[in-house]
Amino acid sequence: MKFVIGYSVQQMKQVKVGIEASSAEEALAKAKMMFDNGKHWDESAECMLLQEEFAQCEVTPRALEFTLSEELGDNDYPLPHSSVRAMEKDATARAVVEQLVEAYRRSSETGEPVSANDIDAAYWLALECQL
């Protein structure tokens, strides 16, 4: 079965992940264990990031609490929240810039013109995420 587990950090950050488990209790335990081990962003079949955004509100410090947001049975996870898509676009944009900077660095070191292949690779990477 699939479950959507949510948690908030001091009411400032809302995160939801998709987790496959045999019960809601097991899904909650897996989410807590992954969080404790720093594995909650791994974006694997075991833990799909569905939402990550910061709230615009006053915070009242409180303990971290995991909650069951949805029980999906064997249905697919919902599409990731726009916050996740924005993070993916940001990561792709950074990769494009890094590729271009590296191409121009190599060009400056060798005195050769920037390779058309390097420009094409960055272009196609940008298109992948519709930048």
N, C-alpha and C positions, 0 to 999 in steps of 0.2 A: 504494500500500500504506500501511497505517497501522502506526505503531510507538509503544510507550510507552517514553519515555526517563526515567530516574531520575537524580537526583543528590543528594548529601548535602553540606551545608556543615559542615565540621568535626564530622561525625557528630552534630550537634545538630538538624539540620533535614532532613527527608526530603521531597522534592518529586518528583512524577511528572506529566509532561505528555504529551498525545497529539499526535503530529506525523505529518502525511502526507508521504511521501517515496517515491522510487523504490527506495531501498535503506536498510539499517540505517546504513551509513556516512553517507549524506546526512542521515538523520534526526538522528544524533548531531551532525553539523556544524551543522545548522539550530538544534538546541537550544543549542549552545554560542554560536552567533552571536546568537540571541535573548537569551540570558542576558547576553552581553557588551554588547549594545545596550540592556539594560533593558526588553526587550519580552516577557519570558517569562511575564508575568501578564496578557497582553492579552485572554485568554479569547476568542479568535477561532476561526474554522474552521481556521486555520493552526496554532494552538497551544491545545489544550483542557486546562485545569488539572484534574488528576484526583486529586491528593493534595498536601497541604501540612500537615505537623505537626512539632512539635518532639519530639525524643527525650528521654527521661528517663534519661540515662546520662552517665558521665564522658566528657569529650572529649579526644581526642588531635589536636592540630592537624595537618592534612594538606592537600595540594593538592585543589582542586575537581576532581572526576572525574565525567564523564557516562557512564552505562552503559545498555545496552539491557535494559529490563525485560521487554518482550514484543513479539513480532512478530504482528500481528493480521491481516495480509493485507488483505482488503477488509471485514472484519467491523467492527461498531460498537465504539467505545471502551467500556470498562466504565463503569458508573455512577461518578460522582465519589465519592471517599472521604468519610467523615463530616466530616473536617477542612474540606473545601471547602464542604460544605453548611452547616457551622457558620459559616464566614466569610460566606456568602451571607445567612444569617439575621441575623447581626450587622449587616451592611450595610443590610438592609431595616429592622431595628429602629431603626437610627440615622436612616434616612430618615423613618420614621414620627415619631420624636421631633422631628426638625428641622421637619417639616410642622406639627406641633402647636405647637411653640414659635413659629414664624412666624405662625401663625393668632392665637395669644394676644397676640403683640407688636403685630400690626396692630389687634387689638381694643382694646388698651390705648392705642394712639396715636389711634385714631379715636373711641373711646368707644362704638362699636357693639358689640353682642354678637358672640361668635365665630360665624362662619358655619357653618351646618349642613353646607354643601358641603365646607368644610375638614375638618370632623370625619369626614364620610363618606369623603373621599379618603384620609385617614390610616387609617381603619378597613379599607377595601378593600385598601390596600397591606399592612397587617398580615396580613390573611387570605391574601394571595398567598403568603406565606412561612410561614403557619400559626404566627404568633407568639401 
